[in-house]
Amino acid sequence: MKDSKEVTIYDIAKELDISAATVSRGLNDHPAIKKETRRKIHDAARRMGYQQNIFASNLRKRKTNTIGVVIPHLNSYFTSTVIAGIEKVANQAGYNLIISQSLESVKKEKANVNTMFNSRVDGLLVSLASDTEDIDHFQFLLQKGIPLIFFDRVIENPECTCIVINNFQAGYEATKHLLEQGCRRIVHVAGSLRSSVYEGRYSGYKQALTDFGLEFDPSLVLFPDLRDTEPGKIARTILAMNPLPDGIFTANDTSAAACISELRRTGVSVPDDVAVVGFNNDLLSRVIEPALTTVHYPGQEMGEVAARTLINKLNNLPNDSLNTIVIQHELLVRDSSKRQKK
């Protein structure tokens, strides 16, 4: 069996008959060590299989160059674009990422936060689980001076910066568009109202109805599990309504696409009979037939802004003093909602 003992600077020093201090300086290319000696030290380190303990070195510096990211789930197009944005900025600045998912559970979110703390992350980027109602479990991080940035799903705190879009305005614009197309009986497929993003879209939907002189009908608001692996159930619930709605605004694109497929399968014309608007601008929205009208949620930009804001805090650089940074969304009108006004 091969010797699995870890090679140390003392082993290299013994091999070269020099001091361990000289080896340490040589490995770090200290100018006080002659170039030829540095070459011999690096050659011996490679030959002997020496691995520098960067973690221990970082601990001595009280910095690990690691950022923690806690998200509700990984399996969504929006989340993948956010992480791409975070990773782009973090890598350019010399930071690594540790990513964990809460799976929409505040209990698991708390465990993730403790793991991140024990991993000695320099800072934390968090999108909250759907059942998180307060951020008390993050307080010890702030007390330890570990900066915390919330993005997408947030709870505002004066000690933390939040990166969001205006979900109220986005929900309002989506509903207003359907109303302008002649829709008057609009179903809203909502997410959990405990989440700031879904509550904002729901409130925008209600306000648009009010501004068009329509009475809010709670029976037209559905609260399914948006992670359901069989989103066609939502469409079947809508098809069972009497009278049939003439518009649908969903809180994500997956539900909207499922509605379009099920409606067309049963002979309902989209958008002439029922106009449909989704949310997120997932890839799916561009390949479904007809193409889905949706709200573009700039995930990569949100990730980049969140990472840059955190790294500026870590490096004590001048930063935006705003407690909340709002990223611009956009309503993308496609064929699923373009109809003749009735």
Stockholm file with secondary structure:
# STOCKHOLM 1.0

chainA/1-342         MKDSKEVTIYDIAKELDISAATVSRGLNDHPAIKKETRRKIHDAARRMGYQQNIFASNLRKRKTNTIGVVIPHLNSYFTSTVIAGIEKVANQAGYNLIISQSLESVKKEKANVNTMFNSRVDGLLVSLASDTEDIDHFQFLLQKGIPLIFFDRVIENPECTCIVINNFQAGYEATKHLLEQGCRRIVHVAGSLRSSVYEGRYSGYKQALTDFGLEFDPSLVLFPDLRDTEPGKIARTILAMNPLPDGIFTANDTSAAACISELRRTGVSVPDDVAVVGFNNDLLSRVIEPALTTVHYPGQEMGEVAARTLINKLNNLPNDSLNTIVIQHELLVRDSSKRQKK
#=GR chainA/1-342 SS CCCCCCCCHHHHHHHHTSCHHHHHHHHTTCTTSCHHHHHHHHHHHHHHTCCCCHHHHHHHHTCCCEEEEEESCSCSHHHHHHHHHHHHHHHHTTCEEEEEECTTCHHHHHHHHHHHHHTTCSEEEECCCTTCCCCGGGHHHHHTTCCEEEESSCCCCTTSEEEECCHHHHHHHHHHHHHHTTCCSEEEECCCTTSHHHHHHHHHHHHHHHHTTCCCCGGGEECCCTTCSCTHHHHHHHHTSSSCCSEEEESSHHHHHHHHHHHHHTTCCTTTTCEEECSBCCTHHHHSSSCCBEEECCHHHHHHHHHHHHHHHHTTCCCCCCSEEECCCEEECCTTTCCCCC
#=GC SS_cons         CCCCCCCCHHHHHHHHTSCHHHHHHHHTTCTTSCHHHHHHHHHHHHHHTCCCCHHHHHHHHTCCCEEEEEESCSCSHHHHHHHHHHHHHHHHTTCEEEEEECTTCHHHHHHHHHHHHHTTCSEEEECCCTTCCCCGGGHHHHHTTCCEEEESSCCCCTTSEEEECCHHHHHHHHHHHHHHTTCCSEEEECCCTTSHHHHHHHHHHHHHHHHTTCCCCGGGEECCCTTCSCTHHHHHHHHTSSSCCSEEEESSHHHHHHHHHHHHHTTCCTTTTCEEECSBCCTHHHHSSSCCBEEECCHHHHHHHHHHHHHHHHTTCCCCCCSEEECCCEEECCTTTCCCCC
//
